[in-house]
Amino acid sequence: MADLPSNLPQILQSQSQKEVSANAEDDAASPSTLYGRNAPACAALTWGYLGGWVPVASVPTLIANGTLTLTASVTCYIRKLDSTGVVSFVTSIPTSWPALNGGYTPLYDVVTGTATVTSWHDYRSSTLFTAGSGAGGPPTGSAGGDLTGTYPNPTIASGAVDLSGAKVTGNLGVSHLNSGTSASSSTFWRGDGAWVTPTAGSGTVTSVATTAPVTGGTITATGTIAVSDFVASGASHARGTVPDPGSSAGTTKFLREDATFAVPPGSGSTPTGTGFVHVTSGTQDGATVNPTESFVMACSDETTALTATTGKLEFRMPYAFTVTAVRASLTTAQASGSIFTVDINETGTSILSTKLTIDNTEKTSTTAATAAVISDTSLADDAAITVDIDQIGNGSATGLKCVLIGTRT
């Protein structure tokens, strides 16, 4: 309130355009109406408030006039968030209300009925325009920048002080470490927070234990430590060092698991004896050797359209053979129609209980929806092998090949 006499321009009864003077004085006093009740905007449970300029993080920020829809039949605690200036309300009484707390500034508490506001208290004069509320004095709310916590008692944030930065210069004084007590040219700062003289290293070894292949322990006074060579595989096997290869220099001997150096069996371009040898079938060192073989059968040329027919190809087996897999492929895939189907026969009898098929637009039986099933895996020496095309589709397929995969019997 102004002094008496008032320093405000007075509105005289006799003057004209009194509303102009009244509005001018309202404009001058408008900062004091910040967050005040805006009566024309209030109705039922709607609470209107006036905006204005407020400092947010030291930056003048314009808060617009606004409204809140209050909760019926409770006390609504209206407050503004200091970090943003935004107005809100809660229905549970905040801690220490109506004191400044938790980064909020109390504005009003409003009692509501079922449909209207019944009463209110205005705390703005004791919070909004006092020291610590943004109108001068110590700051309030959440701290930022290199500080953390809340005002008026923030702390330095973790990592805010960079000792490697250009702003940190000089040396840390000894007096800042345990007040410099016992600090000297012969003492060092220890992890337990004390200046101490390092203890000179000294002492006597009183016991040396050993484990294989090192032997000779446990030595408590004097003794000899030895390292033994490894022992050949078998019941008496033991780890150790590499045996002495002998006094004769050479490049042909290799260490074997029987703990001796020997030249591997076999020499020249064709290995012999019990070393590595190349075999096609039969036995080697008592073991049966049967590498996988394949018979690739070209059943047509590459360009002529294939038709359903028997005896598309015939040949005789050069030796007895065990079939483990069969395949078929096309140079040109069939576009549509019935599924392309192939049969393989031994002496006129199919070796397949489920025939080879190649799905439309595919070139190989390996991707067929239905895999072939072999019913006769044993092909006799000199048996007549024939290939039939049992079924085709739209007639666009070309270049049929069939493959027998297995081992010699």
Secondary structure, 3 states (H helix, E strand, C coil): CCCCCCCCCCCCCCCCCHHHHHHHHHHHHHHHHCCCECHHHCECCEEEECCEEEEECCEEEEECCEEEECCCCCEEEEEEECCCCCEEEECCCCCCCCCCECCEEEEEEEEECCCCEEEEEECHHHHCCCCCCCCCCCCCEECCCCEECEECCCEECCCCCCCCCCCCCCCCCHHHCHHHCCCCCCCEEECCCEEECCCCCCCCCCCECCCCCEECCCECCCCCCEECECECCCCCCECCECCCCCCCCCCCCEECCCCCEECCCCCCCCCCCCCCCCCCCEEECCEEECCCEEEEEECCCCCCECCCEEEEEEEECCCCEEEEEEEEECCECCCCCCCEEEEEEECCEECEEECEEECCCCCEHHHCCCCCEECCCEECCCCEEEEEEEECCCCCCECCEEEEEEEEC
